[in-house]
């Protein structure tokens, strides 16, 4: 069995030091602030008397499709076409809030998974726009899901459930770890599954060979706060970032925690209890301060694999967001021992007019789209650093007469934005890969 830590007041285990807080000032001088342009957007609902908002906007692994879960229980599908986001379909079948949304593995690029508060987990075939598989839990909400090959996992109150997609039957459940709602589950490619709960516990189980609770448990940590969202990052996905219900941020080398003879895995190596305040200081010390004058909320984190850089994505209530680098400090034995926030390197402004609930990157942005966002203003926006795409968007807007706003381009010039239009869910970043893209940061 690996490391386990249940209380931050316990004696330190292994390294002899507790998690390091964020610094009171940004680490390092500010650099050049990149300003991608909103080159296209789509409104998910035109009922202005009862508007919907976007829970999550997620690009497919190939980048040729964007799925958006909406507050009216629907899933909208858009196809990026130049600077445009064209509606190509809508998936309906859930009767409750869509709590989680993901694309299946690269072996099934046509499959979208969605879980719902109605107690169902659905697999959709985007080729036919039809429901392909459905799994149900009676009298329970499903808060999250994850998949690995033929196995599906879902988080409910106090349990993690598994199904076998080959037989479409229940496979197993883990019910001895969490006492409250399991808000996040995530498979690692090794066959391990990580789960987080409102009880503050994050656990690691190796279900590659067995589903017996006593045999598969490997590690756990208690952050003493409700787990709202987490994601894998780092080389091989060996680290974990966590956003809590009070918007603190925690970093954990969970993979080290599964190996007893490697120090540093028994605790968080960084703890930002006042993450919004630290990010606000980082923004104020850079050009981003005029775009994000204060940090009102945390969107989540984004991991840039080419540079091995983690970013905390923060937002202002009026729509702009900033990418704040999280700088990690390595200890003498190779494990991480601390982290601090640096000045933002990129900001998005001119697309949304309200809270951004979701941000997912889909490329490096110099040729083609950079990322997609979804917000409480009912908009899905696509962003780019590609000046040709920006010019195409401006030309299309001028030709159609729909340009009503301007947004700064990456070079600082003003360009027309193609759009007549005016909580947050978790995300999992794709890790590594053989064909690594360049970094826009």
C-alpha positions in Angstrom: 0.0 0.0 0.0 1.2 3.5 -0.8 1.2 6.7 1.2 -1.9 8.0 2.9 -2.5 11.3 4.7 -5.9 12.0 6.3 -5.3 15.2 8.4 -3.1 18.2 7.7 -2.5 18.5 11.5 -0.8 15.1 11.6 2.9 14.9 11.8 4.6 15.4 8.5 5.4 12.1 6.7 8.4 11.6 4.5 9.8 15.0 3.6 9.4 16.7 6.9 7.8 19.8 5.4 4.2 20.7 5.0 2.7 22.2 1.8 4.1 25.6 0.8 1.7 28.5 0.5 1.6 30.9 -2.5 3.9 33.8 -2.4 2.5 37.3 -1.6 4.0 38.7 -4.8 4.2 37.3 -8.4 7.3 35.2 -9.1 9.5 37.0 -11.7 9.0 40.1 -13.8 6.1 40.3 -16.2 6.7 39.3 -19.8 4.8 40.0 -23.0 1.0 39.5 -22.7 -0.5 37.7 -25.6 -4.1 38.6 -26.5 -5.8 36.0 -28.7 -8.8 37.3 -30.8 -12.3 35.9 -30.5 -12.6 34.9 -34.2 -16.1 33.3 -34.0 -18.9 32.6 -31.6 -22.2 30.9 -31.4 -25.2 31.5 -29.2 -26.6 28.2 -27.7 -30.1 29.7 -27.2 -32.0 32.6 -28.7 -34.7 32.8 -26.0 -33.6 36.0 -24.5 -36.4 35.9 -21.9 -35.1 32.7 -20.5 -31.5 32.4 -21.6 -29.4 29.2 -21.2 -25.8 29.2 -20.1 -23.0 26.9 -21.1 -21.7 24.4 -18.5 -18.9 23.1 -20.7 -17.5 23.6 -24.2 -15.1 20.9 -25.2 -13.2 20.3 -28.5 -12.8 16.8 -29.9 -9.3 15.2 -29.9 -9.1 16.0 -33.6 -10.4 19.5 -33.2 -13.1 19.1 -35.9 -16.0 19.2 -33.5 -17.0 21.2 -30.4 -19.5 19.9 -27.9 -21.3 22.2 -25.4 -23.5 21.1 -22.5 -26.2 23.6 -21.9 -28.4 24.4 -18.8 -31.5 23.2 -20.6 -30.1 19.6 -20.5 -29.2 19.6 -24.2 -25.7 19.1 -25.8 -25.0 21.3 -28.8 -22.5 20.2 -31.5 -20.5 22.8 -33.5 -18.1 22.4 -36.4 -15.2 24.9 -36.6 -15.1 26.1 -40.2 -12.5 28.8 -40.7 -13.6 31.5 -38.3 -17.1 30.2 -38.0 -18.7 27.8 -35.4 -21.5 26.1 -37.3 -24.2 24.2 -35.5 -24.3 20.7 -36.9 -26.5 18.8 -34.3 -28.1 18.6 -30.9 -28.2 15.7 -28.5 -31.3 15.4 -26.3 -32.1 12.6 -23.9 -31.3 13.8 -20.4 -34.0 15.1 -18.1 -31.7 16.6 -15.5 -28.6 18.8 -15.5 -25.7 17.5 -17.6 -23.0 17.1 -14.9 -20.1 16.0 -17.1 -19.2 15.8 -20.7 -16.3 14.1 -22.5 -15.2 12.6 -25.8 -14.3 8.9 -25.9 -10.8 7.6 -26.6 -9.1 8.1 -29.9 -10.2 4.6 -30.9 -13.8 5.9 -30.9 -13.5 9.6 -32.0 -17.2 9.6 -32.9 -18.4 8.9 -29.3 -19.4 11.5 -26.8 -20.1 10.6 -23.1 -22.4 12.6 -20.9 -23.6 12.0 -17.3 -26.6 13.7 -15.7 -28.4 14.5 -12.4 -31.2 12.3 -13.8 -29.0 9.2 -12.9 -28.0 8.3 -16.4 -24.7 8.0 -18.2 -25.1 8.2 -22.0 -22.8 7.4 -24.9 -23.8 9.2 -28.1 -22.8 8.5 -31.7 -22.2 11.8 -33.4 -22.3 10.2 -36.9 -26.0 9.5 -36.5 -26.7 12.0 -33.7 -28.3 9.2 -31.8 -28.0 7.6 -28.3 -25.8 4.5 -28.6 -25.6 3.3 -25.0 -27.3 4.2 -21.7 -26.4 3.2 -18.2 -28.7 4.1 -15.2 -28.6 4.4 -11.4 -31.9 4.5 -9.6 -32.7 7.3 -7.2 -29.2 8.7 -7.5 -27.5 11.6 -9.3 -24.4 10.9 -11.4 -21.9 13.7 -10.7 -19.0 12.7 -13.0 -17.7 10.0 -15.3 -14.5 8.7 -16.9 -13.7 5.9 -19.4 -10.7 3.7 -20.2 -11.0 1.2 -23.1 -14.2 -0.8 -22.4 -14.7 0.3 -18.7 -16.9 3.2 -17.6 -16.7 4.8 -14.2 -19.2 7.1 -12.6 -19.3 9.0 -9.3 -22.4 9.0 -7.1 -23.0 9.7 -3.4 -20.3 7.7 -1.5 -19.5 5.3 -4.4 -17.6 4.9 -7.6 -19.5 2.6 -10.0 -18.1 0.7 -13.0 -19.7 -0.8 -16.1 -18.4 -3.1 -18.8 -19.3 -1.5 -22.2 -18.9 -4.9 -23.9 -21.8 -6.4 -22.0 -23.3 -3.1 -20.9 -23.7 -4.6 -17.4 -22.5 -3.4 -14.0 -18.9 -4.5 -13.3 -18.1 -3.4 -9.8 -18.2 -0.6 -7.3 -15.8 1.0 -4.8 -17.9 1.9 -1.7 -15.4 2.0 1.3 -13.5 5.2 0.6 -15.9 8.2 0.3 -18.6 9.3 2.6 -20.2 12.0 0.5 -20.8 12.9 -3.2 -18.0 11.8 -5.5 -17.6 14.9 -7.7 -14.6 13.8 -9.8 -13.3 10.5 -11.2 -10.4 10.2 -13.7 -8.8 7.2 -15.2 -5.0 7.2 -15.7 -3.6 5.2 -18.6 -2.0 2.8 -16.1 -5.4 1.5 -15.1 -5.5 3.5 -11.9 -8.5 5.6 -11.1 -8.5 8.8 -9.0 -11.6 10.0 -7.2 -12.4 13.1 -5.3 -15.4 14.0 -3.1 -17.1 16.7 -1.1 -15.8 14.9 2.0 -12.3 16.3 1.1 -10.7 13.0 0.3 -8.9 12.2 -3.0 -8.1 8.5 -3.4 -6.1 6.4 -5.9 -7.1 2.8 -6.7 -5.5 0.4 -9.1 -8.3 -1.3 -10.9 -6.2 -2.7 -13.7 -6.5 -6.3 -12.4 -9.1 -6.2 -9.6 -12.0 -4.2 -8.1 -11.7 -5.4 -4.5 -11.5 -2.4 -2.2 -8.9 -3.9 0.1 -6.6 -5.0 -2.8 -6.8 -2.0 -5.1 -6.4 1.0 -2.7 -3.0 2.7 -3.2 -3.0 6.2 -1.8 -5.2 9.0 -0.4 -4.9 12.6 0.7 -7.4 14.7 2.6 -7.4 18.4 1.6 -10.0 19.3 4.3 -12.2 21.0 1.7 -14.8 20.0 -0.8 -13.2 18.7 -4.1 -15.0 20.6 -6.9 -12.6 19.8 -9.8 -9.3 18.2 -10.5 -7.1 17.3 -13.4 -4.0 15.3 -14.2 -0.9 17.1 -15.5 2.9 16.7 -15.7 4.9 14.1 -17.6 2.8 11.0 -17.8 0.0 12.7 -15.8 1.8 12.0 -12.5 0.6 15.2 -10.7 -2.8 16.4 -9.8 -4.2 20.0 -9.5 -7.3 20.5 -7.4 -9.8 23.3 -7.2 -12.0 23.3 -4.1 -15.4 24.7 -3.1 -13.8 27.7 -1.4 -11.6 28.2 -4.5 -8.4 27.2 -3.0 -5.9 25.3 -5.2 -3.8 22.3 -4.2 -1.1 20.4 -6.1 -0.2 16.7 -5.4 2.3 14.3 -6.8 -0.2 11.5 -6.6 2.0 9.0 -8.6 4.8 9.3 -6.1 2.2 8.5 -3.4 1.6 5.1 -4.9 5.3 4.1 -4.2 6.3 3.8 -0.6 10.0 4.1 -1.0 9.8 7.4 -3.0 9.6 10.6 -0.7 7.2 13.4 -1.2 4.0 11.6 -2.2 2.4 11.7 1.2 1.3 15.4 1.0 0.5 18.3 -1.2 3.6 20.0 -2.5 1.8 23.3 -2.9 -1.3 24.8 -1.3 -2.9 28.1 -2.4 -5.6 28.7 0.3 -6.1 32.2 -1.1 -5.7 31.5 -4.8 -7.9 34.3 -6.1 -6.0 36.9 -4.1 -2.6 35.5 -5.2 -3.8 35.5 -8.9 -5.2 39.1 -8.5 -1.7 40.2 -7.3 -0.1 38.5 -10.3 -2.5 40.2 -12.7 -2.1 43.6 -11.1 1.7 43.4 -11.5 1.4 43.0 -15.3 -0.5 44.3 -18.3 -3.3 41.9 -17.5 -4.3 44.2 -14.7 -6.2 46.5 -17.1 -8.1 43.5 -18.6 -8.7 41.5 -15.4 -8.8 44.3 -12.7 -9.7 41.7 -10.1 -10.1 38.0 -10.0 -13.7 37.1 -9.2 -13.5 33.3 -9.7 -11.3 30.5 -10.8 -12.2 28.8 -14.1 -9.8 25.9 -13.6 -6.3 24.8 -14.8 -4.8 24.2 -18.2 -1.6 22.1 -18.7 0.6 22.9 -21.7 2.5 19.7 -22.4 5.2 21.1 -24.8 6.5 23.4 -22.1 5.4 21.2 -19.1 3.7 24.3 -17.7 0.6 24.4 -15.6 -1.6 27.5 -15.8 -4.3 28.6 -13.4 -7.1 30.2 -15.5 -8.9 33.0 -13.6 -11.8 35.2 -14.6 -13.6 38.5 -14.1 -17.4 38.7 -13.9 -17.6 40.8 -17.0 -16.0 38.0 -19.2 -12.2 38.4 -19.5 -9.9 35.6 -18.3 -6.2 35.3 -17.8 -3.7 32.5 -17.9 -1.5 32.6 -14.7 1.6 30.4 -14.8 2.2 28.2 -11.7 5.9 27.9 -11.2 7.0 24.7 -9.4 10.1 24.3 -7.2 11.9 21.0 -7.4 13.5 19.5 -4.3 17.0 17.8 -4.1 15.5 14.3 -4.6 13.5 15.3 -7.7 10.1 15.8 -6.0 8.2 19.1 -6.0 8.4 21.0 -2.8 6.7 24.3 -3.5 5.0 26.5 -6.1 4.2 30.1 -6.8 2.2 32.2 -9.2 3.8 34.3 -11.9 2.5 37.2 -14.0 -0.1 36.2 -16.6 1.2 35.4 -20.1 -2.1 35.5 -22.0 -5.6 37.0 -21.6 -8.9 36.5 -23.4 -11.1 39.6 -23.8 -13.8 40.7 -26.2 -15.8 37.5 -26.5 -17.8 37.0 -23.3 -19.8 39.5 -21.3 -20.4 37.3 -18.3 -18.7 34.5 -16.2 -16.8 31.9 -18.3 -17.6 28.5 -17.0 -15.3 26.4 -19.3 -12.1 26.8 -21.2 -10.4 24.1 -23.3 -7.4 24.5 -25.6 -7.4 22.8 -29.0 -4.2 23.8 -30.6 -1.3 26.3 -30.4 -3.2 29.1 -32.1 -0.7 30.5 -34.6 -2.3 28.5 -37.3 -6.0 27.7 -36.6 -8.0 27.9 -33.4 -6.3 28.1 -29.9 -9.1 27.3 -27.5 -12.9 27.3 -27.0 -14.8 28.8 -24.1 -18.4 28.7 -22.8 -20.1 31.1 -20.5 -23.1 32.2 -18.6 -23.9 34.7 -21.5 -25.0 31.6 -23.6 -22.0 31.9 -25.9 -19.5 29.4 -27.1 -16.4 31.4 -28.3 -13.4 30.3 -30.4 -10.1 32.1 -30.0 -7.0 32.3 -32.2 -3.6 33.9 -32.5 -3.7 33.3 -36.3 -3.9 36.7 -38.0 -5.2 35.2 -41.2 -8.1 33.6 -39.3 -8.7 37.0 -37.6 -8.8 38.8 -41.0 -11.2 36.1 -42.4 -13.5 36.6 -39.4 -13.5 40.4 -39.9 -14.2 40.0 -43.6 -17.0 37.6 -43.0 -18.5 39.9 -40.4 -18.2 42.9 -42.8 -19.9 41.0 -45.6 -22.8 39.8 -43.4 -23.2 43.1 -41.6 -23.2 41.3 -38.2 -20.1 42.8 -36.6 -21.2 44.6 -33.4 -18.0 44.5 -31.3 -14.3 44.7 -31.5 -11.6 42.5 -29.8 -7.9 43.0 -29.6 -5.8 40.8 -31.7 -2.5 39.1 -30.6 -0.6 42.1 -32.0 -2.7 44.6 -30.2 -4.7 45.9 -33.2 -8.4 46.0 -33.0 -10.4 43.6 -35.1 -14.1 43.1 -35.6 -15.7 40.2 -33.8 -18.0 37.9 -35.6 -21.0 37.6 -33.2 -24.3 39.3 -32.8 -24.7 37.9 -29.3 -24.0 39.7 -26.3 -20.9 26.1 -11.3 -18.1 25.4 -13.9 -17.4 21.8 -15.0 -14.2 19.9 -14.8 -11.9 19.1 -17.6 -9.2 16.6 -18.5 -6.3 17.7 -20.6 -4.7 15.4 -23.1 -1.3 14.5 -21.8 1.9 14.2 -23.8 1.5 12.3 -27.1 4.0 11.5 -29.8 3.2 14.4 -32.0 3.5 17.3 -29.6 2.4 20.7 -30.9 4.4 23.9 -30.4 3.5 26.0 -27.4 1.7 29.4 -27.7 3.0 30.6 -24.4 
